């Protein structure tokens, strides 16, 4: 089962977070939200296996500008 660990405002941010989490050894998948015609500007869910969700959230909590 997959768990949503973040909702990115667009595809570019989702891909960045996916790359970062995969770099930490986590499995990651992305799932677009909303209406299909919004394309890359639609929100995107970042998902990891439930067993890795806590670790992924800790990584994401430590990420920031």
N, C-alpha and C positions, 0 to 999 in steps of 0.2 A: 504494500500500500504506500502511496506517495503522500507527502505532507507539503502544504504551501508554507514556505518560510519567508517569502517576501512578494510584494506586488510592485513591479517596476512600472513607471509611468509610460514607458515605450520600449520597443524592441532593442534599441541600442544599449540602454542601461541593463536590461535583462541579460543580454549577451555578455556584457562586462562582468556582471555578477556570476553568471554561469562559469565563465572562464576562471574567475578567482576561486570559486568553490571547487571546481575540478582540479585546479592547481594544488588544492589542499587534500586531494584524493577522494573527494565525494562524487557520487553519481548525481547528475543534475539533469532535469528536463524542463522545458519551457512550455507554457500553455497560454495562447492568446486569449484575451477576455473581450467581451463586448461584441460589437458588430464587425463582420469581416471587412467591410469596405473602408474601415479606418486604417488598414494596413499596418505599417511599422509604427504609426503614432498611437496605436491602441495600447492599453495596459496589458501587461504580460505577467502571469504567475510564474514564480520560480519555485520548483518543487524538487524535493529530495526524498529518498526512502525514509519512512517514519523512524527507523532506527538511527538515522543520521541527522534528524531534524534539530535536536538540541545543539549538536556540534555546529551545524550550519548557522543557526541563529547566533551563536557565540561569535563565529567568524564575522558574520554580517554586522553584529553590534560593534565590533572593533574596527569596522571599515568606515571611513568618513574623510571628508576633505580637511 
